[in-house]
Amino acid sequence: MSRSWPLGIIAAVLSIGLAPGVGRADPGFPRPLDPQPAWENGPDGAFRPLAGGSGGRELFVDATTGDDANDGSQAHPVQSIGRALELAHAGDSVVVAAGVYREQVIVPALNPSPSRARPLTLRAEPPDGESVVIDGTNLVPVKEGSLTYAAGVSLVGDPAVVVDGFRIQNWDGYGMAVSQGSDVVVRRCAFADNGAGMPDSIDLLVIGSRDTRVVENRFLGTAERAIDERANDSWIAYNFFRGYTVNVIHVGPHPAGQGARIEHNRFEDNPANQGAVLVDGARGVSVERNLLLRGSLQAIRLDGAQDTRALQNTAIGFAFGIELHTLAGCRVEGNILAQNVVGLEALSYFPDSTIDNNLFFENQADREGIDPGLGDVSADPRFADPTAGDYTPGPGSPAIDTGPEDVAVPSGGGARADRGALEAGAGDPPWAYQPRAAVSDLTPAWRFQYTDRDPGAVQKAYHVQVDRTPTFDSPELIDSSWQFSAEGSWIVPAAFELSPGVWYMRAKVQDQANAPSPWSPPSFAATVSPAPACAAQGGTSCQALDDCQGTWVPASDSARCCVGSCVACPDGDSDGARDASCGGTDCDDADPLVRPDANEDCENGKDDNCDGKTDLTDPDCGCVDRDRDGYGLHCPDGADCDDTIASVHPGAEELCNNTDDDCDGSTDEGFELQTDPQNCGECGWACREANPRQVCDLGQCVSSCGGGRTDCSRACIDTQSDLLNCGGCGVGCELPFAGEACRDGQCQLTACEAGHVDLDGDPATGCEYACTASGTETCSNSLDDDCDGETDEDCGGSGCGCGALPAGLDPVLWCLALLGLRLRLRARFTR
């Protein structure tokens, strides 16, 4: 049985008497994406962004004109992708020209490793998923890590790699595997002909990784599964799928698959016998706004899922649109289930789950094993042109797409994936919506009506939000918080006057048993109009609002009036300062103690001197140090970047805690997340010390170091290049007054600090000689001008070594005498 929300919010109106509309509980869909250049970072920047190879080189590959003996420049490309990757460093881009590349692609160990700031990009040119083919068939591949089969593109232990625009095929194994990595992006690729002869064929395997992004790809069948998702926090969006026989996307089982997001995809003609989308015991999964067309069994199957959402999907032409089994804390809402044998099948009890507000149309049976939800509707979604693949709701459709345009599904996908999603409205047909209305009140009363299926229930509290956007996530959001009142209205406080423009409202309520309703839909909006200039009213003073009619009228001596005429800007409290609302300087014209020339009282909660600052926020009130660490607002030691945590202030010790402890603008600097066993991959992710012992290798906790790296106290270090472990663990490169590098396990001197030179040529002594070069050696100034270890060795550029000057002699005469002696000796020994 589904849990039925005890409460509903069915109307919202302004205080000025607009007609109420009919709505339903909003299923809480996320804000859809607008097209943007770096949208692979997830909706609203859900992922930490990749910088896209900033500061790196471009290496070029051409199967026809290249030679692996070349340097990889555009003029001299290499022939194989593998050779280009050997030449690459973090931050570089490998650009691959059109052609077929019959090779297994493996990224070698790089030092430093790619990172979000400097990812390694492998890009097809053109990146159309067709022109550049990586074919791993009939090779002798390397099976990396714990993979069951080798992959044509094998990304094992590789962080921050972008694979863009290839066709990937491998009859003998997985198309691509992403294992024990993080921040891998796979975009604009086409997957086909992978694992055709294998018992468990998969196009893309994602296992033991974090933050993998699979976006805008085409998966074209022949494998049993398109994506096997056994990682954490992956984002699979804007892809097209056709022709898969077991699952299209398999997520789980727990603990794998946690946090996966499957959104905005289009599925067509997938005879998957275990569900096109199967959430198999995973937790925290989001399956939202996908379009699933024609298949054999289930479009969406949630089996043992917890805290999972299936929202605003459209499933057409399956045996079961959605099948549910043993859920906990899940939400199945806002889906369109049409022309299936069974629209929604429930096989067991679902504690703390919500299954409601779904639309059913032309199913042989709408439901099995579950009662209708309070907000369920049977109606024609009025798709625009289903025969042409256009499932956009047409005129008169109850399924209204209120979100902005989304990135198109790649070729083969037809219309955009989410155009048929049930995104707003429900209730009993005909579904009605509150129209937008123009109001002039900047602090209007928002009214809503409370109903409950239980006639004995009463409202205990309400919660209202008003915002510029229907997603309620802008900086201008006004939130009432919970108000313990049975009233059905909330007035925007005067301190939060609404600026002119469109504003949206939503509300939820709580009954006497403390059971909350979901949010109402953001279907009510009002346009707040600006105040007209008083000159247009025939005067030059303040404007006031007619609270009776909602229109602006000329002001009199009252703050709000129904009648009146323009008068001079008033000084209501007779303190010598006129009201700021009509151009004066008095921020409170009802209090004579509040005026621009008043002294700030630091304990009365008022802005006494009208400088926009109140009490402790005013510099007149001295240092404000809320966490008592010596730093704060107007404090002698300086400002604090977080005045709520005493351990955070300028000069504090930086910890690995996702906090800028020392207020230097950087977070967790100095911590090596790729190798630190206490902070492996991210702060606080500690590898096990025993049972079994783990090491940190490339940001992953594993049993042993790979890629030739050395176990140095459970940190996997490349001792061939690491300055602190050069040639062995704990062997640091510390050369006096010099820059160092570790090459081939040997410390090497790279450059001298200013004022020092390497006179003896021994790298072990560093730059041992203190000398500031000023140019050509000048005789008689007792300085080593050219830093060669000798003083005044050249006299006037003649080659005379002047040596030490005897007391009382002229330095020029002394140098000339020595020069003559040297010439005579040279003549003697050359006869």
Residue pairs with C-beta under 8 A, 6 or more apart in sequence:
1 349
1 350
1 370
1 371
2 346
2 350
2 353
2 354
2 355
2 356
2 370
2 371
2 373
3 350
3 351
3 352
3 353
3 354
3 355
4 356
4 373
4 374
4 453
5 25
5 354
5 356
5 374
5 515
5 517
5 518
6 452
6 453
6 454
6 457
6 511
6 513
6 515
6 517
7 450
7 451
7 452
7 457
7 459
7 508
7 509
7 510
7 511
7 515
7 516
7 517
8 24
8 25
8 374
8 375
8 450
8 451
8 452
8 453
8 517
9 23
9 25
9 448
9 449
9 450
9 507
9 508
9 509
9 517
9 520
10 20
10 22
10 23
10 24
10 427
10 449
10 451
11 20
11 21
11 22
11 23
11 434
11 447
11 448
11 449
12 20
12 21
12 23
12 434
12 446
12 447
12 448
12 505
12 506
12 507
12 520
12 524
13 19
13 20
13 434
13 446
13 447
13 448
13 524
14 437
14 439
14 441
14 444
14 445
14 446
14 447
14 526
14 550
15 441
15 444
15 445
15 446
15 447
15 489
15 491
16 439
16 441
16 444
16 549
16 550
18 434
18 435
18 437
18 526
19 434
19 435
20 434
20 449
21 432
21 433
21 434
21 435
21 523
21 524
22 425
22 427
22 428
22 431
22 432
22 433
23 425
23 426
23 427
23 433
23 434
23 520
23 521
23 523
23 524
24 357
24 375
24 425
24 426
24 427
24 520
24 521
25 333
25 356
25 357
25 375
25 426
25 517
25 518
25 519
25 520
25 521
26 424
26 506
26 518
26 519
26 520
26 521
26 522
27 311
27 312
27 331
27 333
27 334
27 357
27 518
28 309
28 311
28 331
28 333
28 518
28 519
29 288
29 289
29 311
29 312
29 334
29 403
29 421
29 423
30 43
30 263
30 286
30 288
31 43
31 44
31 403
31 471
31 473
32 43
32 264
32 289
32 403
32 404
32 406
32 418
33 39
33 43
33 237
33 264
33 406
33 407
34 404
34 405
34 406
35 405
35 406
35 407
38 49
38 50
38 52
39 215
39 407
40 50
40 185
40 187
40 213
40 215
41 47
41 48
41 49
41 50
41 213
42 213
42 235
42 261
43 263
44 473
46 235
46 261
47 183
47 211
47 213
47 235
48 116
48 183
48 211
49 116
50 116
50 119
50 160
50 162
50 183
50 185
51 91
51 116
51 117
51 118
51 119
52 119
52 121
52 162
53 91
53 92
53 93
53 118
53 119
53 120
53 121
53 162
54 91
54 117
54 118
55 91
55 118
56 89
56 90
56 91
56 92
56 93
56 118
57 88
57 89
57 91
57 92
57 93
58 74
58 92
58 93
58 94
58 95
59 72
59 73
59 78
59 84
59 87
59 88
59 92
59 93
59 94
59 95
60 66
60 72
60 73
60 74
60 77
60 78
60 84
60 95
60 97
61 72
61 77
61 78
61 79
61 80
61 81
61 83
61 84
61 94
61 95
61 96
61 97
61 101
62 77
62 78
62 79
62 97
62 99
63 79
63 80
63 97
63 99
63 100
63 101
64 97
64 99
65 77
66 77
66 78
66 79
66 80
66 97
67 76
67 77
67 78
67 79
68 78
68 79
68 80
68 83
70 76
70 77
70 78
71 87
72 78
72 83
72 84
72 87
77 97
78 84
78 87
80 101
80 103
81 94
81 96
81 101
81 103
81 105
81 122
81 134
82 103
82 104
82 105
82 106
84 94
84 96
85 94
85 105
85 106
85 107
85 108
85 122
86 108
88 94
88 110
88 120
89 110
90 110
90 112
90 113
90 114
90 115
90 118
90 119
90 120
90 160
91 114
91 117
91 118
91 119
91 120
92 120
92 121
93 120
93 121
93 122
93 123
94 120
94 121
94 122
94 123
95 123
95 125
96 122
96 123
96 124
96 125
96 132
96 166
97 125
97 132
98 124
98 125
98 126
98 131
98 132
99 132
99 133
100 133
100 135
101 132
101 133
101 134
101 135
102 135
102 136
102 137
102 138
102 139
103 134
103 136
103 139
104 136
104 139
104 141
104 142
104 150
104 151
104 152
104 153
104 154
105 122
105 134
105 136
105 152
105 153
105 154
106 142
106 144
106 154
106 156
107 120
107 155
107 158
107 161
108 707
109 698
109 706
109 707
109 708
109 709
109 718
110 120
111 718
111 721
111 722
112 118
112 674
113 159
113 160
113 674
113 698
113 699
114 120
114 158
114 159
114 160
114 161
115 159
115 160
116 160
116 183
118 160
119 160
119 161
119 162
119 183
119 185
120 158
120 160
120 161
120 162
121 161
121 162
121 164
122 161
122 162
122 163
122 164
122 166
123 162
123 164
123 165
124 131
124 132
124 164
124 165
124 166
125 131
125 132
125 165
126 132
126 165
127 164
127 165
127 166
127 188
128 165
128 188
129 165
129 166
129 167
129 188
129 189
129 190
129 217
129 218
129 410
130 167
130 190
131 167
132 165
132 166
132 167
133 166
133 167
133 168
133 169
134 152
134 153
134 166
134 167
134 168
134 169
135 152
135 169
135 170
136 150
136 151
136 152
136 153
136 169
136 170
136 172
136 173
137 169
137 170
137 171
137 172
137 193
138 171
138 172
139 172
141 150
141 151
141 152
141 154
141 172
141 173
142 150
142 154
143 149
143 150
144 150
144 151
144 154
144 156
144 157
144 177
144 179
145 156
145 157
145 179
145 180
145 706
146 179
147 154
147 156
147 174
147 177
147 179
147 205
148 200
149 172
149 173
149 174
149 195
149 198
149 200
150 172
150 173
150 174
151 170
151 173
151 174
151 175
151 176
151 177
151 205
152 168
152 169
152 170
152 173
152 174
152 175
152 176
152 194
153 163
153 166
153 168
153 175
153 176
153 177
154 176
154 177
155 161
155 163
155 176
155 177
155 178
155 179
155 181
155 184
156 177
156 179
156 180
156 181
157 179
157 180
157 181
157 697
157 698
157 700
157 702
157 706
157 707
158 181
158 184
158 698
159 181
159 182
159 183
159 184
159 674
159 698
159 699
160 182
160 183
160 184
161 181
161 184
161 185
162 184
162 185
162 187
163 176
163 184
163 185
163 186
163 187
163 189
164 185
164 187
164 188
164 189
165 187
165 188
165 189
166 189
166 190
167 189
167 190
167 191
167 192
168 175
168 176
168 189
168 190
168 191
168 192
168 194
168 203
169 175
169 191
169 192
169 193
169 194
170 193
170 194
170 195
171 193
171 194
171 195
171 196
171 197
172 195
172 197
172 198
173 194
173 195
173 198
174 194
174 195
174 202
174 203
174 204
174 205
175 191
175 194
175 195
175 202
175 203
175 204
175 223
176 186
176 191
176 203
176 204
176 205
177 204
177 205
177 206
177 207
178 184
178 186
178 204
178 205
178 206
178 207
178 209
178 212
178 231
179 205
179 206
179 207
179 208
179 209
180 207
180 208
180 209
180 698
180 700
180 702
181 209
181 210
181 212
181 698
181 699
181 700
182 209
182 210
182 211
182 212
182 681
182 699
182 700
183 210
183 211
183 212
183 213
184 209
184 211
184 212
184 213
185 212
185 213
185 215
186 204
186 212
186 213
186 214
186 215
186 217
187 213
187 214
187 215
187 216
187 217
188 216
188 217
188 410
189 217
189 218
190 217
190 218
190 219
190 220
191 203
191 204
191 217
191 218
191 219
191 220
191 223
191 226
192 220
192 221
192 222
193 222
194 201
194 202
194 203
194 222
194 223
195 201
195 202
195 203
195 223
195 224
196 222
196 223
200 224
201 222
201 223
201 224
201 225
202 223
202 224
202 225
202 226
202 227
202 228
203 219
203 223
203 225
203 226
203 227
204 214
204 219
204 226
204 227
204 228
205 227
205 228
205 230
206 212
206 214
206 227
206 228
206 229
206 230
206 231
206 234
207 228
207 230
207 231
207 256
208 230
208 231
208 256
208 700
209 231
209 232
209 234
210 231
210 232
210 233
210 681
211 232
211 233
211 234
211 235
212 231
212 233
212 234
212 235
213 234
213 235
214 227
214 234
214 235
214 236
214 237
214 239
215 235
215 236
215 237
215 238
215 239
216 237
216 238
216 239
216 407
216 409
216 410
217 239
217 240
217 410
218 239
218 240
218 410
218 411
218 412
218 413
219 226
219 227
219 239
219 240
219 241
219 242
219 244
219 248
220 242
220 243
220 412
221 242
221 243
221 244
221 270
222 243
223 244
224 244
224 245
224 246
224 247
225 244
225 246
225 247
225 248
225 249
225 250
226 241
226 244
226 247
226 248
226 249
227 236
227 248
227 249
227 250
228 247
228 250
229 236
229 249
229 250
229 251
229 252
229 256
229 257
229 260
230 252
230 256
230 257
231 256
231 257
231 260
232 255
232 256
232 257
232 258
232 259
232 260
233 258
233 259
233 260
234 259
234 260
234 261
235 260
235 261
235 263
236 249
236 260
236 261
236 262
236 263
236 265
237 261
237 262
237 263
237 264
237 265
238 264
238 265
238 406
238 407
238 408
238 409
238 410
238 417
239 265
239 266
239 409
239 410
240 265
240 266
240 268
240 409
240 410
240 411
240 412
240 413
241 248
241 249
241 265
241 266
241 267
241 268
241 270
241 276
242 267
242 268
242 269
242 270
242 412
243 269
243 270
243 271
244 270
244 271
244 272
244 276
245 270
245 271
245 272
245 273
246 272
246 273
246 274
247 272
247 274
247 275
247 276
247 277
247 278
248 267
248 270
248 272
248 276
248 277
249 262
249 276
249 277
249 278
250 274
250 278
250 280
251 257
251 260
251 262
251 277
251 278
251 279
251 280
251 282
251 285
252 278
252 279
252 280
252 281
252 282
252 285
252 305
253 280
253 281
253 282
253 304
254 281
254 282
254 283
254 304
254 306
255 283
256 282
257 279
257 280
257 282
257 283
257 285
258 282
258 283
258 284
258 285
259 283
259 284
259 285
260 282
260 284
260 285
260 286
261 285
261 286
261 288
262 277
262 285
262 286
262 287
262 288
262 290
263 286
263 287
263 288
263 289
263 290
264 288
264 289
264 290
264 406
264 407
264 409
264 417
264 418
265 290
265 291
265 409
265 417
266 290
266 291
266 293
266 409
266 413
266 414
266 417
267 276
267 277
267 290
267 291
267 292
267 293
267 295
267 299
268 293
268 294
268 412
269 293
269 294
269 295
270 276
270 294
270 295
271 295
271 296
272 295
272 296
272 297
272 298
273 296
273 297
274 297
274 298
274 301
275 297
275 298
275 299
275 300
275 301
275 323
276 292
276 295
276 298
276 299
276 300
276 318
277 287
277 290
277 292
277 299
277 300
277 301
278 298
278 301
278 303
279 285
279 287
279 300
279 301
279 302
279 303
279 305
279 308
280 303
280 304
280 305
281 303
281 304
281 305
282 305
282 306
282 308
283 305
283 306
283 307
283 308
284 306
284 307
284 308
285 305
285 308
285 309
286 308
286 309
286 311
287 300
287 308
287 309
287 310
287 311
287 313
288 309
288 310
288 311
288 312
288 313
289 311
289 312
289 313
289 417
289 418
289 421
290 313
290 314
290 417
290 418
291 313
291 314
291 391
291 417
291 418
291 419
291 420
291 421
292 299
292 300
292 313
292 314
292 315
292 316
292 318
293 316
293 317
293 389
293 391
294 316
294 317
294 318
295 317
295 318
295 319
296 318
296 319
297 318
297 319
297 320
297 323
298 318
298 319
298 320
298 321
298 322
298 323
299 313
299 315
299 318
299 320
299 321
299 322
299 340
300 310
300 313
300 315
300 321
300 322
300 323
301 320
301 322
301 323
301 325
302 308
302 310
302 322
302 323
302 324
302 325
302 327
302 330
302 332
303 323
303 325
303 326
304 325
304 326
304 327
305 327
305 328
305 330
306 327
306 328
306 329
306 330
307 328
307 329
307 330
308 327
308 329
308 330
308 331
309 330
309 331
309 332
310 322
310 330
310 331
310 332
310 333
310 335
311 331
311 332
311 333
311 334
311 335
312 333
312 334
312 335
312 418
312 421
312 422
312 423
313 322
313 335
313 336
313 421
314 335
314 336
314 338
314 391
314 420
314 421
314 422
315 321
315 322
315 335
315 336
315 337
315 338
315 340
316 336
316 338
316 339
316 340
316 386
316 391
317 339
317 340
318 340
318 341
319 340
319 341
319 342
320 340
320 341
320 342
320 343
320 344
320 345
321 335
321 337
321 338
321 340
321 342
321 343
321 344
321 363
322 332
322 335
322 337
322 343
322 344
322 345
323 345
323 347
324 330
324 332
324 344
324 345
324 346
324 347
324 348
324 350
324 355
324 370
325 347
325 348
326 347
326 348
326 350
327 348
327 350
327 353
328 350
328 351
328 352
328 353
329 351
329 352
329 353
330 350
330 353
330 354
331 353
331 354
331 355
332 344
332 353
332 354
332 355
332 356
332 358
333 354
333 355
333 356
333 357
333 358
334 357
334 358
334 421
334 422
334 423
335 358
335 359
335 422
336 358
336 359
336 361
336 381
336 399
336 420
336 421
336 422
337 343
337 344
337 358
337 359
337 360
337 361
337 363
337 366
338 359
338 360
338 361
338 362
338 363
338 381
339 361
339 362
339 363
340 363
340 364
341 363
341 364
341 365
342 363
342 364
342 365
342 366
342 367
342 368
343 358
343 360
343 363
343 365
343 366
343 367
344 355
344 358
344 360
344 366
344 367
344 368
344 370
345 367
345 368
345 369
345 370
346 355
346 367
346 368
346 369
346 370
347 369
354 518
355 370
355 373
356 373
356 374
356 375
356 376
357 373
357 375
357 376
357 422
357 426
358 373
358 376
358 377
358 422
359 376
359 377
359 378
359 379
359 381
359 398
359 399
359 422
359 426
360 366
360 367
360 376
360 377
360 378
361 378
361 379
361 380
361 381
366 372
366 378
374 453
375 426
375 427
376 426
377 398
377 426
377 427
377 428
377 429
377 431
379 398
379 429
379 431
380 397
381 393
381 397
381 398
381 399
381 420
381 422
382 393
382 394
382 395
382 396
382 397
382 398
382 399
383 390
383 391
383 392
383 393
383 394
383 397
383 420
384 390
384 391
384 392
384 393
384 394
388 414
389 414
389 415
390 414
390 415
390 419
391 415
391 419
391 420
392 401
392 415
392 419
392 420
393 399
393 400
393 401
393 419
393 420
398 422
398 425
398 426
398 429
398 431
399 420
399 421
399 422
399 423
400 423
400 424
400 425
400 433
401 418
401 419
401 420
401 421
401 423
402 423
402 424
402 470
402 522
402 523
403 418
403 423
405 416
406 416
406 417
406 418
407 416
408 416
409 415
409 416
409 417
424 433
424 521
424 522
424 523
425 431
425 433
425 521
425 523
433 523
434 523
434 524
434 525
436 502
436 525
436 526
436 527
437 526
437 527
438 526
438 527
438 528
438 529
439 526
439 527
439 528
439 529
439 550
440 528
440 529
440 531
440 545
440 550
440 551
440 552
441 528
441 545
441 547
441 550
442 492
442 497
442 498
442 499
442 528
442 545
443 491
443 492
443 493
443 494
443 496
443 497
443 498
444 491
444 492
444 498
444 526
444 528
445 489
445 490
445 491
445 492
446 464
446 466
446 489
446 490
446 491
446 492
446 505
446 507
447 488
447 489
448 462
448 464
448 488
448 489
448 507
448 509
448 520
449 488
450 459
450 462
450 488
450 509
452 511
457 511
457 512
457 513
458 486
458 511
458 512
459 486
459 488
459 509
459 510
459 511
460 484
460 486
460 509
460 510
460 511
460 512
460 514
461 482
461 483
461 484
461 485
461 509
461 510
462 480
462 482
462 483
462 485
462 487
462 488
462 490
462 507
462 508
462 509
462 510
463 479
463 480
463 481
463 482
463 483
463 507
463 508
463 509
463 510
464 479
464 480
464 483
464 490
464 505
464 506
464 507
465 472
465 477
465 478
465 479
465 480
465 505
465 506
465 507
465 519
466 477
466 478
466 492
466 498
466 503
466 504
466 505
467 473
467 474
467 476
467 477
467 478
467 503
467 504
468 474
468 476
468 477
468 501
468 502
468 503
468 504
469 504
470 504
470 522
470 525
471 522
472 504
472 506
472 522
476 499
478 492
478 496
478 498
480 490
482 510
483 490
490 507
492 498
498 528
499 528
500 528
500 529
500 530
501 527
501 528
502 525
502 526
502 527
502 528
503 525
503 526
503 527
503 528
504 522
504 524
504 525
505 522
505 524
505 525
505 526
506 519
506 520
506 521
506 522
506 524
507 519
507 520
508 516
508 517
508 518
508 519
508 520
509 516
509 517
510 516
510 517
531 543
531 552
532 543
532 552
534 540
534 541
534 542
534 543
534 554
534 555
534 566
537 543
537 552
537 553
537 554
537 566
538 554
538 566
539 554
539 565
539 566
539 567
540 566
541 554
541 555
541 566
541 567
541 568
541 569
541 570
541 582
542 555
542 569
542 570
542 579
542 581
542 582
543 552
543 553
543 554
543 555
543 582
544 552
544 553
544 554
544 555
544 556
544 558
544 559
544 560
544 561
544 564
545 551
545 552
545 553
545 560
546 552
546 553
546 560
546 561
546 562
547 560
547 562
548 562
549 562
553 561
553 562
553 563
553 564
554 564
554 565
554 566
555 561
555 564
555 566
555 567
555 582
556 563
556 564
556 565
556 567
557 567
557 570
557 572
558 564
569 578
569 579
569 582
569 583
569 584
570 578
570 579
570 582
570 589
571 577
571 578
571 579
571 584
571 586
571 589
572 579
572 589
572 590
573 586
573 588
573 589
573 590
573 591
573 592
573 594
574 592
575 586
575 592
575 593
575 594
575 595
576 595
577 584
577 585
577 586
577 589
577 595
577 596
577 610
578 584
578 585
578 586
578 589
579 586
579 589
580 586
580 587
580 589
580 610
581 589
585 595
585 596
585 610
586 594
586 595
586 596
586 610
587 594
587 607
587 610
588 594
588 606
588 607
588 610
591 606
593 608
594 606
594 607
594 608
594 610
595 609
595 610
596 609
596 610
596 611
597 609
598 608
598 609
598 610
599 608
599 609
599 620
600 607
600 608
600 609
600 611
600 613
600 615
600 618
600 620
600 621
601 608
601 615
602 615
602 616
602 618
602 620
602 621
602 622
603 615
604 615
605 614
605 615
606 614
606 615
607 613
607 614
607 618
609 618
609 620
611 618
613 619
615 621
616 624
616 633
617 624
617 633
619 634
621 634
622 634
623 632
623 633
623 634
623 635
623 636
624 632
624 633
624 634
624 635
624 643
625 631
625 632
625 633
625 635
625 640
625 643
626 632
626 643
626 644
627 640
627 642
627 643
627 644
627 645
627 646
627 648
628 646
629 640
629 646
629 647
629 648
629 649
630 637
630 649
631 637
631 638
631 639
631 640
631 643
631 649
631 650
631 663
632 639
632 640
632 643
633 639
633 640
633 643
637 650
638 650
639 650
640 648
640 649
640 650
640 663
641 648
641 649
641 650
641 660
641 663
642 648
642 659
642 660
642 663
645 659
647 661
648 659
648 660
648 661
648 663
649 662
649 663
650 662
650 663
650 664
651 662
652 661
652 662
652 663
653 661
653 662
654 660
654 661
654 662
654 664
654 668
654 669
654 670
655 661
655 668
656 668
656 671
656 673
656 676
656 678
656 679
656 683
656 684
657 668
657 683
657 684
658 667
658 668
658 683
659 667
659 668
660 666
660 667
668 683
671 679
671 683
672 715
673 679
673 680
673 681
673 682
673 683
673 699
674 681
674 696
674 698
674 699
675 696
675 697
675 715
675 716
675 717
676 696
676 715
677 686
677 687
677 689
677 694
677 695
677 696
677 701
677 713
677 714
677 715
678 686
678 687
679 685
679 686
680 686
680 687
680 696
680 699
680 700
680 701
681 696
681 699
681 700
681 701
682 699
685 701
687 694
687 695
687 696
687 701
687 714
688 694
688 701
689 714
692 703
693 703
693 714
694 701
694 702
694 703
694 714
695 701
695 702
695 703
695 704
695 705
695 711
695 714
695 715
695 716
696 714
696 715
696 716
697 704
697 705
697 706
697 707
697 709
697 716
698 706
698 707
698 716
704 711
705 711
705 716
706 716
707 718
708 718
708 720
709 716
709 717
709 718
709 719
710 716
710 717
710 718
710 719
710 725
710 728
710 729
712 719
712 725
712 729
712 730
713 729
717 724
717 725
717 729
719 725
719 726
719 727
719 728
719 729
719 731
719 745
720 727
720 742
720 743
720 744
720 745
721 742
721 743
722 742
723 732
723 733
723 740
723 741
723 742
724 730
724 732
724 733
725 731
725 732
726 732
726 733
726 742
726 745
726 746
726 747
727 742
727 745
727 746
727 747
728 745
733 740
733 741
733 742
733 747
733 748
734 740
735 747
735 749
735 763
735 764
735 765
735 766
735 767
736 756
736 765
736 766
736 767
736 768
737 752
737 753
737 755
737 756
737 766
737 767
737 768
737 770
738 749
738 750
738 751
738 752
738 753
738 756
738 758
738 766
738 767
739 749
739 750
739 751
739 752
739 753
740 747
740 748
740 749
740 750
741 747
741 748
741 750
742 748
747 763
748 763
749 758
749 763
749 766
749 767
752 758
752 766
752 767
753 767
754 772
755 770
755 771
755 772
756 766
756 767
756 768
756 769
756 770
756 771
757 767
757 769
757 771
757 773
757 787
758 765
758 766
758 767
758 768
758 769
759 768
759 769
759 771
759 787
759 788
759 789
760 768
760 769
769 787
769 789
771 784
771 787
772 787
773 785
773 786
773 787
774 783
774 785
775 785
775 786
776 785
776 786
776 794
776 797
777 784
777 785
777 786
777 788
777 790
777 792
777 793
777 794
778 785
778 792
779 792
779 794
779 795
779 796
779 800
779 802
779 811
779 815
780 792
780 795
780 802
780 805
780 811
780 812
780 815
781 792
782 791
782 792
783 791
783 792
784 790
784 791
790 801
792 802
792 803
793 801
793 802
793 803
794 800
794 801
794 802
795 801
795 802
795 812
795 815
795 816
795 818
795 819
796 815
798 819
799 819
800 815
800 816
800 818
800 819
800 822
801 818
801 822
802 811
802 814
802 815
802 818
803 818
805 811
805 814
806 814
